């Protein structure tokens, strides 16, 4: 037995100490992928990649684990490199039997593309309505591309006799050849057309396009097929979404055809019937009589969204959607918004729905005590506005078993729910603000249905040209523009009418006696509360130790009490900040900084006291004042600024001040949010140290947000235009050109030409100015290289270096790369350090400047 135990122990030990095979994860495959500048592959000034093919490749890498090495070149050159085995993968390759012998094709296409003949906008000899004008013309096409063969077949079919030139250059070179007349026309993909440099004439064909793989790498093809299968399984509409994201707003989609332009010229303004009193979507402004709402913003953008013409719209208001559809049937309008009819209803009414231009989530407004059980209700009665076929169609499509009762107005529908006649009312999520007061009155709440409703234009069947024009605008107006408009208009409070006020106070006359008794009781109660409040205030210690002003929590608590107890007394909100206070502390010491804060706080306390208000200090250098309304804000600002100047005449301490004047029903916390926004807008402005929040400021805030949202797209689409102001040595005779200065402007598709003072301070504040600077450096370097090629001289150009650039650890590397790409020396770009870069960072600026100078 003892021997048996020993034997077992030896076996266990042998197993425990024997080597164990461990499977290591396979290393990632490095794939050499072709990179050609186009909507498929693009790179911004900061070197960040994007595009149809790039995004698709990154999705494939998520499933395959691939890593990429990018090999740049023109598409024809890259095709040859794929055949020769110098790269492993190339996108946007159409299948032919000849190519299938030289490369491997994925099982699934990455999309479908159209091939179009483009000409220069200056070319008036070639027209789409007379293809014989192509005869004898020089037409360029990428060497080895599918479109070369397609054109030969197309030309034979249409009796076109033209000279076909096969090119190995990229799209930019082809555009330049069109511009200079070396080519009369150029055949390329629909998506490649730049509206400023190339306009479409006609389509010659289309085909699916694929990823193509080096014939010696079947392992990559297996990975690719597996990844694409997974992508399509994850999202069957992935290719379509990629097309809509990267391609749809380019090429021929951005143009009207000659037939569409002719129809538009003959027809004139497009009359748009819309439903009144339907914010945030659309409404007739009661003061101006003009259209307001998201539809207004949409039509303004759509007017100039196509590249080769302007579209005029004439909005016409109707009381109901049904009335607008009747006007459409009678020919009084050309289209109607909002509309959402099923195909069956549309066919029955001889109406077509365009692609949707807006989308909204649908809420059910229900009684508060029905919230828990509403989802499980078997029988639901829904109240619907009379004359709104959109909701009728929505109910038939999604809730056919619900019973419908009709009422003239939405408030009537809500009253029916409150009275237990109906169980719910369906509303758009963007319209809740307009009914919120009724929901409060009737103790109603919302329930998310989880279903969205698309809103389209309704067009008469047979109006094919109108349908085509409107359908193009839905693809060209960005969804971000529509979403921003809906968000903006949904926040506009619906105005209370006299009837609303009378309804809310209908019982006052009948309870006058009771009201007097309640008033007496209220006064007694308030007296008791006042005594308690006095005791609380006496014992309160929630003040700032340095200045004696209230801290944040106590300030807002006290301000809210003042507001609730005397809501009829107008009070303004003021927010103050000391410009660059941390720099003042750094230069003069903390004791000096504390003296500044105590002095300013004392003057602020006096201002607040004179206005029967309160004041608080938040953080290091922010002060808030809540006091009786005034209109002399400049006097208050000058008084506070003068006090600082008196105590520190040599320190140049500057204030900035934001004001939100009193508005009825606006609580203090909201007032101070708006005042803080105004104060922030004064940051960095040399003139506007005092800003009062008004519609202009609100508009500026929205405009700033739009610019921030659009920055990346603008960089990718080269919307920024760089101009060059010459510099002369005036001491020479005659004056001698010695350099230039780069100036930037933004050609915004919605706002037009945006001057630099409208976006540079904004991007300096949010840290995005570095992206703009790199864009300017890259564009300027390319221009210097062009001048050198054309004129044989290197003309130095001055460009800005901002605070963000100074702290960028890759600054020198970025500059070196830009100069190397363009074959330039370091003295070609003259870096001018902006004033903002010196603010609190002088040592760093000097060090960076010395490092760059030593190069």
C-alpha positions in Angstrom: 0.0 0.0 0.0 2.8 2.3 0.9 4.5 1.7 -2.5 1.2 2.4 -4.3 0.9 5.8 -2.5 4.5 6.7 -3.5 3.8 5.7 -7.1 0.7 7.9 -7.3 2.6 10.8 -5.8 5.4 10.5 -8.4 2.8 10.4 -11.2 1.1 13.6 -9.9 4.4 15.4 -9.5 5.4 14.4 -13.1 2.1 15.8 -14.4 2.4 19.0 -12.4 5.9 19.8 -13.5 5.7 18.6 -17.1 5.8 21.4 -19.8 2.3 22.7 -20.8 1.7 23.7 -24.4 0.4 27.3 -24.5 -1.3 28.5 -27.7 -0.3 32.1 -28.5 -2.5 34.4 -30.5 -1.6 34.6 -34.1 0.2 37.9 -34.9 -1.7 40.5 -36.8 -1.2 40.5 -40.6 0.2 43.7 -42.1 -1.6 44.6 -45.3 -0.2 47.0 -47.9 -3.2 48.9 -49.0 -3.4 51.4 -51.9 -4.1 55.1 -51.0 -5.4 57.5 -53.7 -6.8 60.9 -52.9 -10.6 60.9 -53.5 -13.8 60.7 -51.5 -12.7 57.1 -50.9 -9.4 58.1 -49.3 -8.8 61.6 -48.0 -6.5 63.2 -45.4 -7.0 66.5 -43.7 -4.3 69.1 -42.9 -3.6 67.4 -39.6 -2.9 64.1 -41.3 -6.1 62.4 -40.2 -7.5 59.9 -42.6 -11.1 59.4 -43.6 -13.2 58.4 -46.6 -15.4 55.6 -47.9 -12.6 53.0 -48.5 -10.7 54.0 -45.3 -13.7 53.6 -43.0 -14.6 50.3 -44.7 -11.1 49.1 -44.3 -11.1 50.0 -40.6 -14.4 48.0 -40.2 -12.7 45.0 -41.9 -9.8 45.3 -39.5 -12.1 45.1 -36.6 -13.1 41.6 -37.7 -9.8 40.5 -39.3 -7.2 42.0 -36.9 -5.4 43.4 -39.9 -2.9 46.3 -39.6 -2.3 48.6 -42.6 0.6 50.1 -44.4 -0.6 52.8 -46.7 1.0 53.1 -50.2 0.1 56.4 -52.0 -0.2 56.8 -55.7 -2.7 57.4 -58.5 -5.3 54.7 -58.9 -3.9 53.4 -62.3 -0.4 53.2 -60.7 -1.8 51.4 -57.7 -3.7 48.9 -59.9 -0.4 48.0 -61.6 1.3 47.7 -58.3 -1.4 45.3 -57.2 -0.9 43.2 -60.3 2.9 43.2 -59.7 2.5 42.2 -56.0 3.8 45.5 -54.6 0.6 46.1 -52.6 -1.9 43.6 -51.2 -5.2 45.4 -51.3 -6.9 48.0 -53.4 -10.4 49.5 -53.1 -12.9 50.6 -55.8 -12.0 47.9 -58.4 -14.8 46.9 -60.8 -14.8 43.3 -61.9 -13.8 42.1 -65.4 -12.8 38.7 -66.6 -9.4 40.1 -67.7 -8.7 41.5 -64.2 -9.9 38.2 -62.5 -6.9 36.5 -64.1 -4.5 39.0 -62.4 -6.1 39.5 -59.0 -8.5 38.1 -56.5 -11.9 39.7 -56.0 -14.0 39.7 -52.8 -17.3 37.7 -52.9 -19.3 40.8 -51.9 -19.1 44.3 -53.5 -18.3 47.3 -51.4 -20.8 49.3 -53.3 -22.2 50.4 -56.7 -20.8 53.4 -58.7 -21.8 55.4 -61.7 -19.4 56.7 -64.4 -20.0 60.2 -65.7 -18.5 62.5 -68.4 -17.4 65.7 -66.7 -16.3 69.0 -68.4 -14.9 72.3 -67.1 -17.6 74.9 -66.0 -16.1 77.2 -68.6 -16.7 74.8 -71.5 -19.7 76.0 -73.4 -19.0 73.8 -76.5 -20.2 70.5 -75.0 -23.9 70.1 -74.0 -25.9 67.3 -72.5 -28.8 67.7 -75.0 -26.5 67.3 -78.0 -24.1 64.5 -77.6 -22.6 65.2 -81.1 -20.8 68.1 -79.5 -18.4 65.4 -78.1 -17.3 64.5 -81.6 -13.6 65.2 -82.2 -13.0 66.1 -78.5 -10.2 64.8 -76.3 -11.7 62.8 -73.5 -9.5 61.6 -70.6 -10.0 58.3 -68.6 -7.9 56.4 -66.1 -5.6 53.9 -67.8 -6.8 50.3 -67.3 -10.1 51.4 -65.7 -13.5 49.8 -66.5 -14.9 53.1 -67.7 -12.5 53.2 -70.6 -14.2 50.1 -72.1 -17.6 51.3 -71.1 -17.0 54.6 -73.0 -16.1 52.8 -76.2 -19.3 50.8 -76.1 -21.3 53.9 -75.1 -19.8 56.1 -77.8 -20.5 53.4 -80.5 -24.1 53.2 -79.3 -24.6 57.0 -79.4 -22.6 57.7 -82.6 -19.9 59.7 -80.7 -16.5 59.9 -82.4 -14.0 61.3 -79.8 -10.3 60.8 -79.0 -9.9 58.7 -75.8 -6.7 59.5 -73.8 -5.7 57.0 -71.1 -4.1 58.8 -68.1 -2.0 57.5 -65.3 -2.3 60.7 -63.2 -4.6 61.4 -60.3 -7.9 63.3 -60.2 -6.3 66.6 -59.3 -4.1 66.5 -62.4 -7.1 65.7 -64.6 -9.0 68.7 -63.1 -6.1 70.9 -64.0 -6.0 69.5 -67.6 -9.7 70.4 -67.9 -9.0 73.9 -66.6 -6.1 74.5 -69.0 -7.9 73.0 -72.0 -5.5 70.0 -72.4 -8.6 67.9 -72.0 -12.1 68.7 -73.3 -13.8 66.1 -71.0 -12.9 63.6 -68.3 -14.6 60.3 -67.4 -14.6 59.3 -63.7 -16.8 58.2 -60.9 -19.9 60.2 -60.0 -18.5 60.9 -56.6 -15.2 62.5 -57.8 -16.7 65.6 -59.4 -15.7 68.9 -57.7 -18.7 71.3 -58.5 -16.3 74.2 -58.7 -14.0 72.5 -61.3 -16.1 69.8 -63.0 -19.7 69.7 -64.1 -21.4 66.5 -65.3 -22.7 66.0 -68.9 -24.1 62.5 -68.9 -23.7 59.0 -67.4 -22.1 56.3 -69.5 -22.7 53.3 -67.2 -22.4 51.8 -63.8 -21.1 48.7 -62.0 -20.5 47.1 -58.7 -17.0 47.8 -57.2 -15.0 45.5 -54.9 -11.9 45.2 -52.8 -9.2 43.4 -55.0 -6.5 41.4 -53.4 -3.0 40.5 -54.6 -3.3 37.1 -56.4 -0.5 35.6 -54.2 -2.5 36.4 -51.0 -5.5 34.0 -50.9 -5.2 34.1 -47.1 -6.1 37.8 -47.2 -9.1 37.0 -49.5 -10.4 34.5 -47.0 -10.1 37.0 -44.1 -11.8 39.7 -46.3 -14.7 37.5 -47.3 -15.3 36.5 -43.7 -15.1 40.1 -42.5 -17.5 41.4 -45.2 -20.0 38.6 -44.4 -19.9 39.7 -40.8 -20.4 43.3 -41.7 -23.4 42.6 -43.9 -24.8 40.3 -41.1 -24.4 43.1 -38.6 -25.9 45.8 -40.9 -27.4 44.7 -44.2 -27.5 48.3 -45.3 -23.9 49.1 -44.5 -23.0 49.8 -48.1 -25.9 52.1 -48.6 -25.1 54.0 -45.4 -21.5 54.4 -46.5 -22.8 55.8 -49.9 -25.1 58.3 -48.1 -22.3 59.4 -45.7 -19.4 59.8 -48.2 -20.8 60.0 -51.7 -24.4 61.2 -51.9 -23.6 64.9 -51.5 -21.0 64.9 -54.2 -20.8 64.4 -57.9 -24.0 64.5 -60.0 -26.1 64.3 -56.9 -25.2 68.0 -56.3 -26.5 69.1 -59.8 -29.8 69.4 -61.4 -30.1 67.9 -64.9 -30.7 70.2 -67.9 -34.3 68.9 -68.0 -34.8 69.7 -64.3 -33.2 73.2 -64.7 -35.5 73.9 -67.7 -38.5 72.7 -65.8 -37.6 74.9 -62.8 -37.0 78.0 -65.1 -40.4 77.5 -66.7 -42.2 76.7 -63.5 -40.8 79.5 -61.3 -41.2 79.4 -57.5 -42.1 76.0 -55.9 -45.2 76.6 -53.8 -45.0 74.7 -50.5 -48.2 74.3 -48.5 -47.5 73.8 -44.8 -49.5 73.2 -41.6 -49.8 76.2 -39.4 -49.3 76.2 -35.7 -47.1 73.1 -35.8 -43.8 74.1 -34.2 -41.1 72.9 -34.1 -41.7 71.9 -37.7 -43.6 74.8 -39.2 -45.9 77.7 -38.3 -46.9 81.1 -39.6 -45.3 83.9 -37.5 -48.3 85.9 -36.1 -46.3 89.1 -36.2 -44.6 88.9 -39.7 -46.9 86.4 -41.4 -43.7 84.6 -42.6 -42.9 80.9 -42.2 -41.0 79.9 -39.1 -39.8 76.6 -37.7 -37.5 73.9 -39.0 -39.1 73.9 -42.4 -38.0 77.6 -42.8 -34.3 76.6 -42.1 -34.6 73.6 -44.4 -36.0 75.6 -47.4 -33.3 78.3 -46.9 -30.6 75.7 -47.1 -32.2 73.8 -49.9 -32.5 77.0 -52.0 -28.7 76.9 -52.7 -27.9 73.2 -52.0 -27.5 72.3 -55.7 -24.4 73.5 -57.4 -25.7 74.7 -60.7 -28.8 76.7 -59.9 -30.9 78.5 -57.3 -34.3 77.2 -56.2 -37.0 79.6 -55.1 -39.7 78.4 -52.6 -43.0 80.1 -51.7 -44.4 78.9 -48.4 -48.2 79.0 -48.0 -49.9 78.3 -44.6 -53.0 76.2 -44.0 -55.0 75.5 -40.9 -54.6 71.7 -41.2 -52.6 69.2 -43.1 -55.8 68.0 -44.7 -56.5 71.5 -46.0 -53.0 71.6 -47.5 -53.5 68.3 -49.2 -56.8 69.5 -50.6 -55.0 72.6 -52.0 -52.4 70.2 -53.5 -55.2 68.3 -55.2 -56.7 71.5 -56.6 -53.3 72.7 -57.9 -53.1 75.7 -55.5 -49.7 74.5 -54.2 -47.0 72.2 -55.7 -46.1 70.2 -52.6 -47.2 69.8 -48.9 -45.3 69.5 -45.7 -45.5 67.6 -43.3 -46.8 64.4 -45.0 -46.5 60.7 -44.1 -48.9 58.6 -46.1 -48.5 54.9 -46.8 -48.0 53.8 -50.4 -51.6 52.5 -50.5 -53.0 55.9 -49.3 -50.7 57.8 -51.6 -51.9 55.7 -54.6 -55.5 56.2 -53.7 -55.1 59.9 -53.4 -52.7 60.2 -56.4 -49.9 61.5 -54.2 -46.2 60.6 -54.0 -44.0 60.9 -50.9 -40.5 62.2 -51.3 -37.6 60.7 -49.2 -38.0 62.0 -45.7 -36.5 65.4 -44.7 -37.3 65.2 -41.0 -37.9 62.4 -38.5 -39.5 62.5 -35.1 -40.0 60.1 -32.2 -43.7 59.6 -31.3 -44.9 59.9 -27.7 -48.2 58.9 -26.2 -49.6 61.5 -23.7 -51.4 59.5 -21.0 -52.8 60.1 -17.5 -50.1 60.0 -14.8 -51.8 57.2 -12.9 -51.8 55.0 -16.1 -48.0 55.1 -16.5 -47.4 51.6 -15.1 -50.1 49.7 -17.0 -50.4 51.6 -20.3 -48.1 49.3 -22.3 -50.3 46.3 -21.4 -53.6 47.8 -22.2 -55.8 45.6 -24.4 -58.2 48.3 -25.5 -56.8 51.8 -26.2 -58.9 54.8 -27.3 -56.7 57.5 -28.9 -57.8 61.1 -29.4 -56.7 62.6 -32.8 -56.9 66.1 -34.3 -59.4 66.5 -37.0 -57.8 67.1 -40.4 -54.5 65.4 -39.7 -54.2 62.3 -42.0 -50.6 61.8 -41.0 -51.6 60.4 -37.6 -54.4 58.4 -39.2 -51.9 56.7 -41.4 -49.5 56.2 -38.5 -52.2 54.5 -36.4 -53.2 52.2 -39.3 -49.6 51.2 -39.8 -48.6 50.7 -36.2 -51.7 50.4 -34.0 -54.6 49.2 -36.2 -56.5 47.8 -33.2 -56.8 51.1 -31.4 -60.1 53.0 -31.6 -60.0 56.6 -32.7 -62.0 59.6 -31.5 -61.6 63.0 -33.2 -61.5 66.5 -31.7 -61.0 70.0 -33.3 -57.7 70.9 -31.4 -54.9 69.3 -29.5 -56.1 70.9 -26.2 -59.5 69.3 -26.8 -57.7 65.9 -27.3 -55.8 66.3 -24.0 -58.9 67.3 -22.1 -60.5 64.1 -23.4 -57.7 62.0 -21.9 -58.0 63.9 -18.6 -61.7 63.2 -18.6 -61.2 59.4 -19.2 -62.9 59.6 -22.6 -59.7 58.7 -24.4 -56.6 56.9 -23.1 -53.9 58.8 -25.0 -52.9 61.4 -27.5 -50.0 60.9 -30.0 -47.6 63.8 -30.3 -44.2 64.4 -31.8 -41.3 64.6 -29.3 -40.5 68.0 -30.8 -43.9 69.4 -29.9 -44.1 68.7 -26.2 -43.1 72.2 -25.2 -46.3 73.5 -26.9 -48.6 71.3 -24.8 -46.6 71.1 -21.5 -48.9 73.6 -19.7 -51.9 71.5 -20.6 -50.2 68.4 -19.3 -49.5 70.1 -16.0 -53.1 71.4 -15.8 -54.6 67.9 -16.6 -51.9 65.9 -14.7 -50.8 64.1 -17.8 -47.4 62.6 -18.7 -45.7 61.0 -21.7 -45.0 57.4 -22.7 -42.4 56.6 -25.3 -43.8 54.4 -28.1 -40.4 53.6 -29.5 -41.6 54.3 -33.0 -40.4 57.2 -35.3 -42.5 59.1 -37.9 -40.9 60.3 -41.1 -42.1 63.6 -42.5 -41.8 64.1 -46.3 -43.0 66.4 -49.0 -46.3 65.3 -50.7 -46.2 65.7 -54.5 -49.0 65.1 -57.0 -48.5 61.8 -59.0 -47.1 62.6 -62.4 -45.1 65.7 -61.3 -41.9 63.8 -61.9 -39.6 66.8 -62.4 -40.8 68.4 -59.2 -40.4 65.1 -57.3 -36.8 64.7 -58.7 -35.8 68.2 -57.6 -37.3 67.9 -54.1 -35.8 64.4 -53.7 -32.3 65.8 -54.5 -32.6 68.4 -51.8 -33.5 65.8 -49.2 -30.1 64.2 -49.9 -28.2 67.4 -50.0 -29.5 69.2 -46.9 -27.4 67.8 -44.0 -29.3 66.0 -41.2 -27.3 68.0 -38.7 -28.8 71.2 -40.1 -32.3 69.8 -39.7 -31.7 68.4 -36.2 -30.2 71.7 -35.0 -33.3 73.6 -36.4 -35.7 71.2 -34.7 -33.9 71.5 -31.4 -33.9 75.3 -31.7 -37.6 75.7 -32.5 -38.8 73.1 -29.9 -37.3 75.3 -27.2 -39.4 78.3 -28.2 -42.1 78.5 -25.6 -45.7 78.5 -26.9 -47.2 81.9 -26.0 -50.1 81.9 -23.6 -53.3 83.4 -25.0 -55.8 85.5 -23.1 -58.2 82.6 -23.1 -55.5 80.4 -21.4 -55.2 83.0 -18.6 -58.9 83.3 -18.2 -59.3 79.5 -18.1 -56.5 79.2 -15.4 -58.3 81.9 -13.2 -61.9 81.1 -13.9 -62.7 80.4 -10.3 -61.3 83.6 -8.9 -64.5 85.7 -8.8 -66.5 83.0 -7.1 -64.0 82.5 -4.3 -63.1 86.2 -3.5 -64.1 85.8 0.2 -62.1 82.6 0.5 -59.2 84.3 -1.2 -59.2 87.1 1.4 -59.1 84.5 4.2 -56.3 82.6 2.4 -54.4 85.9 2.0 -54.6 86.6 5.7 -53.4 83.1 6.5 -50.6 83.5 3.9 -49.4 86.8 5.5 -49.4 85.2 8.9 -47.5 82.2 7.6 -45.1 84.4 5.7 -44.4 86.4 8.9 -43.6 83.2 10.7 -41.3 82.0 7.9 -39.6 85.4 7.8 -38.8 85.2 11.5 -37.4 81.7 10.9 -35.5 82.9 7.9 -34.0 85.7 9.9 -32.8 83.3 12.5 -31.3 81.0 9.8 -29.6 83.9 8.1 -28.1 85.2 11.3 -26.7 81.7 12.1 -25.6 81.0 8.5 -21.9 80.7 7.8 -22.1 79.8 4.1 -20.1 82.7 2.9 -16.7 83.1 1.1 -14.0 83.5 3.7 -11.9 86.0 1.7 -14.7 88.3 0.4 -17.6 87.8 2.7 -19.9 87.2 -0.3 -22.2 84.2 -0.6 -20.8 81.0 -1.9 -22.5 79.2 -4.9 -25.0 77.0 -3.1 -26.2 79.6 -0.6 -26.3 82.3 -3.3 -28.6 80.3 -5.6 -30.8 79.2 -2.6 -31.3 82.8 -1.5 -31.8 84.0 -5.1 -34.5 81.4 -5.6 -36.3 82.4 -2.4 -36.2 86.0 -3.5 -37.6 85.0 -6.9 -40.4 82.8 -5.5 -41.5 85.3 -2.9 -41.6 88.3 -5.2 -42.0 86.9 -8.7 -43.5 90.2 -9.9 -40.3 92.2 -9.1 -38.0 92.3 -12.2 -34.4 91.3 -11.3 -31.4 91.1 -13.5 -28.5 88.5 -13.4 -24.9 89.7 -13.8 -21.8 87.5 -14.1 -18.3 89.0 -13.8 -14.9 87.5 -14.5 -11.4 88.9 -14.2 -9.5 88.5 -17.4 -6.4 86.2 -17.0 -6.6 86.3 -13.2 -4.2 83.3 -12.9 -1.6 85.4 -14.8 -2.1 88.4 -12.4 -1.5 86.0 -9.5 1.6 84.6 -11.1 3.1 88.0 -11.9 2.2 89.9 -8.7 1.8 87.3 -6.0 -1.2 85.8 -4.1 -1.4 88.7 -1.7 -1.9 91.2 -4.5 -4.5 88.8 -6.1 -6.3 88.6 -2.8 -6.3 92.4 -2.5 -7.9 92.7 -6.0 -10.6 90.2 -5.0 -11.4 91.9 -1.7 -11.6 95.3 -3.4 -13.8 94.1 -6.2 -16.0 92.2 -3.8 -16.5 95.3 -1.7 -17.7 97.3 -4.7 -19.9 94.5 -5.9 -21.5 94.3 -2.5 -22.3 98.0 -2.7 -23.9 97.6 -6.2 -26.0 94.7 -5.0 -27.1 96.5 -1.9 -28.1 99.6 -3.8 -30.3 97.3 -6.1 -31.9 95.4 -3.1 -30.0 92.3 -4.2 -27.4 89.8 -3.3 -23.9 88.9 -4.6 -21.7 85.8 -4.6 -18.2 84.6 -5.4 -17.8 81.3 -7.3 -14.3 79.9 -7.8 -11.3 82.1 -8.0 -12.5 85.1 -10.0 -16.2 84.7 -10.9 -18.8 87.0 -9.2 -22.6 86.9 -9.6 -25.1 89.7 -8.8 -28.9 89.3 -8.5 -30.6 92.6 -8.0 -33.5 94.9 -9.2 -33.6 95.4 -12.9 -31.9 98.3 -14.5 -30.9 99.4 -18.0 -27.7 101.2 -17.2 -25.3 98.2 -17.3 -22.5 100.3 -18.7 -22.4 102.5 -15.7 -22.1 99.4 -13.4 -19.3 98.0 -15.5 -17.4 101.3 -15.6 -17.8 101.7 -11.8 -16.4 98.3 -11.1 -13.6 98.6 -13.7 -12.8 102.1 -12.3 -12.5 100.7 -8.8 -9.9 98.1 -10.0 -8.0 100.7 -11.9 -7.8 102.9 -8.7 -6.4 100.1 -6.5 -4.0 98.6 -9.2 -3.2 101.4 -11.7 -0.1 99.5 -13.0 -1.5 96.0 -13.2 -4.0 96.4 -16.1 -6.7 94.3 -14.5 -9.6 93.9 -16.9 -13.1 92.7 -16.2 -15.6 91.1 -18.5 -19.3 91.2 -17.7 -22.3 89.3 -19.0 -25.9 90.3 -18.3 -29.2 88.5 -18.6 -32.1 91.0 -18.1 -35.3 89.9 -16.3 -37.8 87.9 -18.3 -41.1 86.7 -16.9 -41.2 83.0 -15.7 -37.4 82.8 -16.1 -35.9 81.4 -12.9 -32.5 82.6 -11.5 -30.5 79.5 -12.4 -31.6 79.9 -16.1 -30.9 83.6 -16.0 -27.4 83.1 -14.7 -26.7 80.4 -17.3 -27.5 82.9 -20.0 -25.5 85.7 -18.3 -22.5 83.3 -18.1 -22.9 82.5 -21.8 -22.7 86.3 -22.5 -19.7 86.7 -20.2 -17.9 83.9 -21.9 -18.5 85.5 -25.3 -16.7 88.6 -24.0 -13.6 86.5 -23.3 -10.6 87.6 -25.5 -12.5 90.5 -27.1 -10.7 93.8 -26.9 -13.8 95.9 -27.4 -16.8 94.0 -26.1 -16.1 93.6 -22.4 -19.8 94.0 -21.6 -22.3 91.8 -23.4 -26.0 91.7 -22.7 -27.7 88.4 -23.6 -30.4 88.9 -26.2 -31.6 87.3 -29.5 -28.4 88.5 -31.2 -26.3 86.7 -28.5 -28.5 83.6 -28.8 -28.1 83.7 -32.5 -24.3 84.1 -32.1 -24.2 81.2 -29.7 -26.0 79.0 -32.2 -23.8 80.3 -35.0 -20.7 79.5 -33.0 -22.0 76.0 -32.3 -22.7 75.6 -36.0 -19.1 76.6 -36.8 -17.7 74.2 -34.2 -19.9 71.3 -35.6 -18.9 72.1 -39.2 -15.1 72.5 -38.6 -14.0 69.0 -39.4 -16.2 68.8 -42.5 -14.9 72.2 -43.7 -11.3 71.0 -43.3 -12.1 67.7 -45.1 -13.9 69.5 -47.9 -11.3 72.3 -48.3 -13.9 75.0 -47.5 -11.2 77.2 -46.0 -9.6 79.4 -48.7 -6.1 80.8 -48.1 -5.3 84.2 -49.7 -1.8 85.7 -49.9 -1.1 89.4 -49.2 2.2 90.5 -50.7 5.0 92.1 -48.7 7.3 94.7 -50.3 10.6 96.2 -49.3 9.6 99.9 -49.8 13.1 101.1 -49.2 14.2 99.5 -52.5 13.7 101.5 -55.7 11.5 100.3 -57.2 9.8 98.5 -54.2 10.8 94.8 -54.2 8.5 91.8 -53.5 10.1 90.0 -50.6 7.3 87.7 -49.3 3.6 87.3 -48.5 1.3 86.8 -45.6 -1.3 84.0 -45.5 -4.9 85.1 -44.8 -7.7 82.6 -44.3 -11.4 82.9 -45.1 -14.1 80.3 -44.7 -16.5 79.7 -47.7 -19.3 78.1 -45.6 -22.0 76.4 -47.7 -24.7 77.8 -45.4 -23.3 81.1 -44.1 -21.4 82.2 -47.2 -18.0 83.8 -46.8 -17.1 83.8 -43.0 -14.4 86.3 -42.0 -11.6 85.1 -39.7 -12.7 87.2 -36.7 -15.9 85.1 -36.6 -14.2 81.8 -36.2 -10.5 82.3 -35.1 -11.3 83.6 -31.6 -13.9 80.8 -31.2 -11.4 78.0 -32.2 -8.7 79.6 -30.0 -11.1 79.2 -27.0 -12.0 75.6 -27.7 -8.5 74.5 -28.7 -9.4 73.7 -32.3 -7.3 76.5 -33.8 -4.4 74.1 -34.1 -6.3 72.1 -36.8 -6.9 75.3 -38.7 -3.2 76.4 -38.4 -2.0 73.1 -39.8 -4.4 73.4 -42.7 -3.1 76.8 -43.5 0.6 75.6 -43.2 -0.1 72.7 -45.6 -2.0 74.9 -48.1 0.7 77.6 -48.0 3.5 75.1 -48.4 1.8 73.7 -51.5 1.3 77.2 -52.9 5.0 78.2 -52.3 6.0 75.0 -54.2 3.7 75.9 -57.1 5.2 79.4 -57.3 8.7 77.9 -57.3 7.8 75.5 -60.1 6.1 78.2 -62.1 8.4 81.2 -61.5 11.6 79.6 -60.3 11.8 81.4 -57.0 10.9 80.4 -53.4 8.8 83.3 -51.9 8.6 83.0 -48.1 5.1 83.3 -46.6 4.2 84.3 -43.0 1.8 82.0 -41.2 0.3 82.1 -37.7 1.6 80.1 -34.7 -1.1 80.0 -31.9 -1.1 79.1 -28.3 -2.3 75.5 -29.1 0.6 75.0 -31.5 3.1 76.1 -28.9 2.0 73.3 -26.6 1.7 70.7 -29.3 4.6 68.2 -28.7 4.5 67.2 -32.4 4.9 70.8 -33.7 8.4 70.5 -35.1 7.6 67.1 -36.6 4.5 68.4 -38.3 6.3 71.4 -39.8 9.2 69.2 -40.9 6.8 66.8 -42.6 4.9 69.6 -44.4 8.1 71.2 -45.7 9.6 67.8 -46.7 6.4 66.9 -48.7 6.7 70.0 -50.7 10.5 70.1 -51.0 10.9 73.3 -49.1 13.5 74.6 -46.6 12.6 75.9 -43.2 12.9 79.5 -44.2 10.0 79.1 -46.6 7.4 79.4 -43.8 7.8 82.4 -41.5 6.0 81.6 -38.2 4.4 84.7 -36.6 3.4 84.0 -33.0 -0.1 85.4 -32.2 -0.6 87.6 -29.2 -2.7 84.9 -27.5 0.2 82.6 -27.5 2.1 84.8 -25.1 -0.6 84.9 -22.5 0.9 83.2 -19.5 3.3 81.1 -21.6 6.1 83.5 -22.5 8.9 81.1 -21.4 7.4 78.3 -23.4 6.9 80.5 -26.4 10.5 81.7 -26.3 11.8 78.2 -26.0 9.8 76.9 -28.9 10.8 80.0 -31.0 14.5 79.3 -30.3 14.1 75.6 -31.2 12.5 76.5 -34.5 15.0 79.3 -35.2 17.9 76.9 -34.7 16.6 74.7 -37.5 
